Amino acid sequence: MLIGAVEAGGTKFVCGLGNEKGEVLDRVSFPTENPEKTLARVIEYYRDKQVEALGIGSFGPINIDRSSPQYGHVTTTPKPGWVNYPVLSELKKSFDIPIGWDTDVNAAALGEATWGAAKGLDSCLYYTIGTGVGVGVFAEGRMVHGLVHPEGGHVLTRRHPDDTYEGKCPYHGDCLEGMAAGPALEARWKVKGSELPADHPAWEMEAFYIGQALVSAILLLSPKKIILGGGVMHQLQLFPLIREQVRANLKGYVATPALEIGGIDEYIVPPTLGDNAGLCGSIALGLRAYEEARQS
Amino acid sequence: MLIGAVEAGGTKFVCGLGNEKGEVLDRVSFPTENPEKTLARVIEYYRDKQVEALGIGSFGPINIDRSSPQYGHVTTTPKPGWVNYPVLSELKKSFDIPIGWDTDVNAAALGEATWGAAKGLDSCLYYTIGTGVGVGVFAEGRMVHGLVHPEGGHVLTRRHPDDTYEGKCPYHGDCLEGMAAGPALEARWKVKGSELPADHPAWEMEAFYIGQALVSAILLLSPKKIILGGGVMHQLQLFPLIREQVRANLKGYVATPALEIGGIDEYIVPPTLGDNAGLCGSIALGLRAYEEARQS
């Protein structure tokens, strides 16, 4: 079975071809232009590919409320031409197949829960920490949508006592994204994060912010696994520092082996789907849409 | 159809009788003693009541992982005799009917989503703010369990700039419960919250803490309704103050009518089931267990 997988990013689109095992068989990518041009390339790519379903993990904010007339739209993005653009219905005009549609981070969470670091679990959180911070929420076997969709990158933070940086988020200043995304790292230390040595104090401060956000997420949602991806998390020295922060902040309140020394190394982890994480997530979305269509 | 509903509290147990409309037909309550004595009274109450299902909303922490051998146990409570006590299997010995089992706050969230303030919605958060702070999470039509269960009363806070109180939580000091539960109010102001006038600055500080916790919950989970119950929330002057804090902290980032002026009055609300909230939640748990048993 062939499934089409679209990683619809604000900077580039990746179109791929996968199967029900989560294997990526082909991929192309191109820059995101206006929606008409961009979707024309998507349609062109899949025209002769015989896919039985399509999954789209999209940049946002997007409308994922199936009962809404705006379901399938990109909504309030600053990206020219994309405001309120009906991505899903435009693709449906060309492909009469089940199409799964969700945020890129929800797709990544689903992909990791299907074939990756959270394989077989019915809940996980997927954080991407890069130029921004996004959070995908998978709970009780479903992607969480709710009123709009999770925007957990903007949760409030307690400031690190040694941190005088005001924060980069244009909305909130010192929210998680404002303090811990790549641009905040660079603005605070006057050098790109990727150029800071692994033992630089920047990483302990970074772990301070990420760790506290995870603590509140663990308390509120009790996920079975937390997966941290994105460019900043390529700094693998962050993982032990973040686990330490989480334990220091929880103070033993949640009694479970997963949060104890040893257990936590398997609880807060990198994605295992690597460069295919986005495409695998979109394949999983497509597969789920296909299965739902068969059951209904 | 008659459904038994148990509010299993750490201080008192309430046993009730309800129907599939969420109507409470009878109730008794008695103090929580050791588990053997207490469950004997529960069993005695339902022995001749002909209930077709039972729902139990319990004090915690409890095990609600159906795949665990400890499913149905109270786990690490300081309450004498209750540590690792198998509440559910003890009741199953007497009643061969479907029994729903969840945290008291998840039950309350389900009750409000079935018959109350979130009626018809597939997601809501239920906060009880009283001697402690508990949070029930209902998302995508299901109670969220995860690794253990939500413990959202203990999320971290940013301190109010005028607040010198160190916090009451024995684990975290100044977490939400440590700063905003009834005992924290009393310790900070040296008088019971119920005796403070409605225009006392205590309420603005209280709203500061509750509001910021709601902001992080809205960002992480995007619930369709937030219901605030418990003794502290009998101070209805808190509602407008909390809504103001939420809007001030979100800074317009999540664009949806529910969070705009006007909309937010219907978004952050008191429970509508009033004194029956706990029992209605347990009725809803029992009803759900009954329906699941029929489908399987």
Interface residues (C-beta under 8 A of the other chain):
Chain A: P61 T75 T76 S123 V135 V137 A139 E140 R142 M143 V144 H145 G146 L147 V148 H149 P150 E151 G152 G153 H154 V155 L156 T157 R158 Y171 H172 Q212 V215 S216 A217 I218 L219 L220 L221 S222 P223 K224 N249 K251 G252 Y253 V254 A255 T256 A258
Chain B: P61 T75 T76 S123 V135 V137 A139 E140 R142 M143 V144 H145 G146 L147 V148 H149 P150 E151 G152 G153 H154 V155 L156 T157 R158 Y171 H172 Q212 V215 S216 A217 I218 L219 L220 L221 S222 P223 K224 N249 K251 G252 Y253 V254 A255 T256 A258
